[in-house]
Amino acid sequence: MTAQIWIDETRDMLLSGYVEDLDILTGIVPETTGVSDIIVQGYASSIVRGVVIEVNAELMYVVQVVSTTISVLRGYAGSVPAAHAANDIVRVSPKFPTHRIISSLNDDLADISSPANGMFQMRTTTFVYNGGVAGYNLDTSGFVVDSIYEVTHAAVGALANEPEIISWRLKRDRDTAASAFPSGNALILYDGAIPGRTVRVLYKSPLTPIANSTTPLADVGLATTAYDLPPLGAAMALMTTRPIRREFLDAQGTSRMGEEVPPGAISASFRDLMGRRRARLEAESGRLVAQYPQQWNRHAAVRSSQWGYLR
């Protein structure tokens, strides 16, 4: 499963059955900037000078149309020029451009990762214990450490025997130029372990943003049961700039009468999505709390509460 699923779900939620005018590329379109020509099948009569079209996540401004050959300004409105393949879909005047949907999905992933909303991913890093060293660089391969949940070390004997290291402190913002802590995070151990054995650190990290439509959803770190959350949040964000389908003034192919879109219709749609998202967020954050219960202080001067709250 890739992020394309979230993009499609977000768009479908907002369009609610409204069908955008579509066409299809007949050949390869190279990555370039400025004005270039593309050729389409010619299905969409609405492609005229001055409209905006979209191929994948790139917006293009139409400057000229000669039969099925279209001259376009590439990378329009903040989108990024990219190469496109034959048979890729061309959206005409997209109401919710893909690059804005991706941005809104990432904004929502950041939002639900906040302590107030309670979503996170659990990640692990390890290092080898040295009896002559108290501070260790916490190499997390670029992942942010929100808080440490557990520190254990491998004991002699069964692999499952991993005693917990009780006394430790995470020190942030270390001098990255110093060779000892290049990550900027130092884990200070006040309890010992067995020299030469592996120390395992389980930590909470924010959810990982998607790069594009091909990003595997597994890379985000979100539980599969919560895959509906980002599209809900992205749809809410995009509704603040464009109404969903039943409020489109052009939803019937011609301009709709004002009485067909009564005052408050947009806010009612927003409240509906907000209510659904709130309920789902409470359910999924509660599921995480059950999986990773709060760790209470064993030594207040050394180890702090990991979550700081219970939902």
Beta strands, then each sheet from edge to edge (+ up, - down):
strand 1: 22-24
strand 2: 35-39
strand 3: 52-55
strand 4: 58-66
strand 5: 69-73
strand 6: 89-92
strand 7: 121-128
strand 8: 135-137
strand 9: 147-153
strand 10: 168-171
strand 11: 186-189
strand 12: 198-205
sheet 1: 1+ 6- 3+ 4- 5+ 2-
sheet 2: 7+ 12- 9+
sheet 3: 8+ 11- 10+
end
